Structure formats: structure tokens, C-alpha cells
């Protein structure tokens, strides 16, 4: 059975929608948050059991599968080993009984989902089964991400709940991708694609405290500098995360993806990348993700230099990589024989006089 974001779904579409008039009554949540529920707020298994009993008094039937237990919670150590900067993505503190209820609910739903996917992946007998479990969950989360972004509310409680869900979803999605990198398939959203959905004003608001953009910006900054543990056969050693500089990020990848496809077609038709290149592999070069399959560059090195200079320095079609564009280019593109380009040599190339117009025409596809 695949893991489903049942609580998120119920909050957005079910009995627990915060903008329903009956869910704005303070006394209701004071009763729901009885001693049994409150004392187990940090114990997901007992919290959900107590909560389901408490909600029955209000004719709310909350059906939860993959109820976390002691064993599945213990499996969350795998998440903790990967990255610690998710602590910067904490849900904002509650301000009354209703917001306190949603705070505990969203926090424990995040734990339930992580524990459940960890258990399912551990039980999976093949790599295909593992990928099915992880990709199915990511697709369900993507649907919730799209739905929560479309909700427009004005009251304080609903605004708080939607903000809490967005932060929790961003964190959860990134944690799953980072924990199970070999099982996420080829179509998972990059962090910047999610940002464009849930925080479209990210660039303007990333330094404004209290905004979703601010929380995400703090996380991205920490991720760039925080080491992670990479398992070696007999040795654990810290490695820099470096994911912020793993690939390019097209600024309009979520709103105008057709231009990325146009670029792909133009590069192939003009013999600048290998004809056998698959679009899903190519797309990863421009979504800010770690590139597992570099693209074979079949043009010459000066043409690659000029192409990178056009999209990064001149047209600024991709996010600024702070002088790391040549390093990233060497991660994303390789020579026809599979060998890597030399970063210094690539950087020092000159504009190719004979084919500059061709490269300019190709780069122009990335509007």
C-alpha cells in the first residue's frame, strides 16, 4: 500500500478545513486537545490514536493508515543522518487553541509520512518496488503542493494553516528526495520548481522575516554550507552538500517549460548535443538538481563556453551561480567520449567567430 498524505488532504478538502465556520470555534479545539491528546503531542502513534477518539465527539471520522509505531519512528534516523538544516524550516508557533491543534496535527503528519515511506522502502524487495513507493508518494505530495498554492484566504487561522502546510510540504518533499536519491525517478520537482509554486514572490520576500520565502532562503543558505555524511565501506567522512551548485536553474522552468523543450530541440538539430539525448535527462541540467547523467556536448569547447556565457552572464536566463557557472557546466556537459571538460580551459575560451551566430540562435530559445 502506497503512502498517502491523508491529513494534508483532509485539511484542504475534508472535515478539518480551517475556513469552515465550525472550525473557528475556540471551545471546540479546547475540547479536542484534551489531556490525552496534548500529553502525546510528541508521540505520533499515541497522538493519532488519541486524536481519532477525541474527534468522534464531533462526528469527524479520521481514518489513518500507516499509523507510526516505535519501530517505524526509529527508522527516521535515516532522515536525520542526511541533513540537519531542515531545523530552519520549523512551522511558526501557534497563537490560539485552534492554531495549536493544526500545529500538532501538521507536525505529526510529517513524521507519520516519513516513518511510513521508510518502512515501505525497507520492505520493498526490488529496486523497482522501492521506486514505485517513493515516486507514488512524491506524486501525491505534488498534487497537494499545487492545491495548497491555489487557496486564497484572508482570515488569520487559515493563513497560518496554509503557511504551515507549505513549509511542511517543502521540507518533506526535499527530505524524501535527499534520503532516497536512487528511487525518485526522473520527473521529481526541483526545489526551485516547488518555490515557484508555493512562494512565487521568493526573490522579493526572501529577506522578509516571517514569510515562507524567508524560511526557504534560510534553508537553502544552510544547505549550501552544511556537510553531510556519505557512507563508504568502512569509513564515514563529511562531504560538502554543494547541491545549490549542482546544475543550472532556468528562471521560468515551472511557468514556461516549453522554452526549455525548444532549447533542447534546437541544440540537437544544430548538432551541439548528442542526438540520442533524452529530454528528461536534459531537463535536470536546468532545474537545479544533481545531474546523474551529464549531456554529451557534440559541439566544440568554444561553443560550449559561449553558450554558457550567453545563458548565464549575458541573457541571465538562469539563476546566478556566483562565479560557479564553469564548474557547473563541467558537471552538466561532457565530451563526446564521456570525458570531462577542464574548468579553467572552458572558462578561458573565446567567442567562436565562425559559429557565434548559431550559438546565439540556440540560446535565444531560452526566453
N, C-alpha and C positions, 0 to 999 in steps of 0.2 A: 504494500500500500504506500503510495507516494505521500509526502508531507504537504499539507495544505495550510495556508495562513488563515485559519478559521477565525481567530479573534479579530484580526485586521478587517476581514470581510464582514464580520458581524457589526463592528463599529461603524463601518461605512454604509452598510446596506440593511442591517438587521435590527434587532431589538435594542441594541446599545448605541444607536446613532445619537450623538450628543446634542444635536439641534432639535431633537424631538422634545416637545413641551414637557412630557412626563419624565425626561431625563435631565431636567434642570432643577428638580426639587431637592433641596439640600437634605431634608429629613430622610428621603428615600436612600440616599447614599450613606447617611449616618447609620441607618439600619443594616444596609448591605455589608458595610465594613464593620461587622461585629467582631468580637474579640477573637473568635476562631480564625476569621479571615485575616485580620490585622496581624496576629501573632505569627502567621505563616507567610507573611509577605516576602520573605527571603527564602522560602522553601517551596519551589514551584509545584511539586507534586501535591503537597498538602494544601497549598494556596488554591489551586484549581478545584480540588475536591470540596473544600470548604465554601468556595465561591459558588459552585454549582448548587450546593444545598441552599445557600443564602438567597440566590436569585429565584428559586422556586416560589418563594413567598410573593414574588411579583409576576408570577406566571411566565418567567423567562426561562426557557429550556436551552441551556448551553451544552451542546454536545461536542466534546473534545476528544479526538483520537490522539494517539502518540503521547499519552499523558506521561510526563517525565517521572522517572524514578531515580533512586540513589545511584544505580549503575549507569544510567544514561547521562546523568548530571556529571558523573566522574569523567565521562568521555569528553567533556568540554575542555579538558586540559589541552587537547589538541588545538583548540582555537587559541587558548592563552599562550601557547608556545609560539604562535606565528607572529603576532604583533600586539603591542601594548598601547599604541597611541589611540585606540578606539575609546579610551577613557575620556578623551577630549570631546566625544560625541554623546555625552550624557544628556538624557532628557531633562529639560528645565524643571525646576521644583514646582510642586503643586501649590495652589493658593486657597483652596477650599475643599470640602469633603468630596464634591463631585470630581474635581480635577485630581484629588488624591486617589480616588477609585481608578480612574483611567491611567494614572501614573503607574500603579502597581500592576494593572492589567497588561499594559503595553510592555513593561519591563519583563514580566514573566512569560509573555507570549514570545518575546525574542529568545529567551532561554529555552522555552519548550521547543521551538523550531530548530535551534542549533543542536539541542540534545537529540531530537528525532532524526535529523539528517545524518548526524554522526552515527547513530545506531543503525540506520538503514544502509549506510555505506559500508559499515563494518560487516554487516550480514550479507551483503551482495557477494555472489560467487564469482562473477566475472567483471572485467573492466567495463563491458557494455552495460551490465546491470547497474554499476556504480554511476556511470554517466547518465543513465536514464533517471535515476533517483535525483541527482544533483540538477540536471537540466530541467526536469519537471518542476522542481521547487523554484528554480530561478524564473521560469516562465510564469508561474503563479504569482511570484513577487513582482514581476514586471507589470502584470495586469493591475495589481494593487497600486503600484507606483504611478501608473498612468491615471488610474481612477482618483487617487487622492489629490493629484495635481489639478484635476478638473473641478474640485469642490471649492465653491466660493461662499465663505461665511463671514459674519461680522461680529457675532457675539463672542465674549471673552472665552467662555468654556470651549466652544467649538474650534476657535482659532488655536487655543492651546493644544487641544487633542490632535488636530491635523498637523500642527508643527511637530508634536511628539512622534506621531506616526512617520512623518517624513524623515526625521533624524534616525529613528529606529530602523526604518527600511534601508536607508543608505548604508548605515553601519552593518546591518545584517547581510545585505547583498554583497558588500565588499568582503566581509569576513568569510562568507561561503566560498567566494571566488579564490581568496587567498589561501584558504585551508585545503581546498580540493582543486588545485590548478589543473590537474590532469583529467578532470571529469566534468569540466564546464562547457564542453562543446565548442563550437565556432561562432555562435551567434549571441553570446552574452553581452550585456551592455557594459561599456567602459564607465569609469567613474564620471567622466565629463559628460557622457550622454545622460546619465542619471541627473547630474547637476542641471543640465539644460531643461530637464523636465520638472524637477521639484524646486529649483532655485534659478529661474530664468534671469533674474537680476543679480546674479552672482558677482560679476565684476564690480558693480556699483555698491554692493552691500557687504562684500567680504570683510571689510574692516569695521562694520557697524555691529557693535556688541548686541547680543540678544537675537540676531537674525539667524535663520538657517544657514545662510551663506557664511556667516562668521564661524559657526561651528564646523562647517565643512572645510573652510580655509585653514582653521587651526589644525584639523586632522591631516590635511594634505601637506602642510608645512612639517608636521611631526613625522609623517611617513617618509618624507624625503631624507630625514636625518637619522631615523631610528634603525639600529641594526636588528636583523632577525637571525634566528638560529637555523642553519642548514645542516641536516643530518648527513654525516659522512659515515663510512663503515664503522670506524672506531673513534670518531672524533667529532665533537661539536665545536664549531667556530663561528663567531659573528661575521655576518656579511652585510654590507650596506644594502638598504632596500632599493634605492635607485629607481623605483617604478615611475616616478614623476618624469624621468628622462629615458624611458624605455622606447618610446616611439613618438611620432608627431600626433598632434590633435587638430583636426580640421575644425575651425571655429563654428561651422554650421552643420556638423555631422548629423545632428538629430533633427534639424529643421529643413535642411536641403541636401539630403543624402544623394539625390540624383546627380549632383555635380561631381561627387566622388566617383560615381559609376562612369560619368563622362570622361573623367580623368583617366580612369582605368582603361577604357576603350581606346582613348587617344594614345596613351603610352604604348599599348600593344600594336595598334595599327601603324604607328611610326617606328616600330622596332626598337623601342627603348627599354622594354621589359620583355621577358620570355613569353612566347605565345601560349605556353601551357599554364601560365599563372592562373590560379583560381581566385575569384573575386573575394571570397571570404577571407583568404589569407592576405590579399592586398589591403582589404579594408582595415585590418588590425594595425597596419602601418600608420593609419591616420585617425585612430581612436584612443590614443594614449595608453594602450595596453602593451603588455610584454609580448614581443614578437617571437614566436617559436619557429616559424618558417619564413626566413628572410626572402625577399623578392629578388629574382635573378635580374640584374641590370645588364641589358644587352647593348646599350649604347656605350660610348667611351667615357672615361672618367671625367673629362672636362664638361661633358654634357650633364652628368650627374651633379657636378659642382654647381653648374649654372641653374639647374632645375631646383636644387635645394635653396640656392640664393634667392631665386625668384619667389618661391612659395613662403619662405621664412623671413628673409630680410627686406625684400622689395614690396611684394604684394601683401605680405603679412596674412596669408590665408590660413596659417596655422598658429597655434599659441606660441608665445615667445619662450624659447628654451634656454634663455640666459647664457648664450655662447656655447651651448651643448649641442647645437644642431649638427655639427660634423660627426661628433661621437654617435649621436642617434642615427644619423644616416648610415653609418657603418654597421649598425645593429640591424637596420631595416632592409638594406640592399647589399647584395653580394655580387661578385663577378660571375660570369657565365660558367666558370669551372667550380663554383662554390666557395672559392677563397674570399677572404675579407679584404675590403679596401683599407688602405692606410689612412688614418685620420688626418695626419699632417699633410700628406700628399694630396688628399682630396681637398682640404681647405685651401691649399696654395695654388690650385688650378686657376687658369684664366678663362675668360669667356670664349667659347668656341666660335670663331668668326664664321666658319662655313655653315654651321648648323644652329646658330643662335636663334634665328627666326623660327626654326622648327620647335625648339625647346620652349620658346616664348608662346607659341601657338598652343602647345600642350598644357603648359602651366596656366594658361588663360581659362582652361576648363574649370579650374577650381575657383569659382566666383567668390 
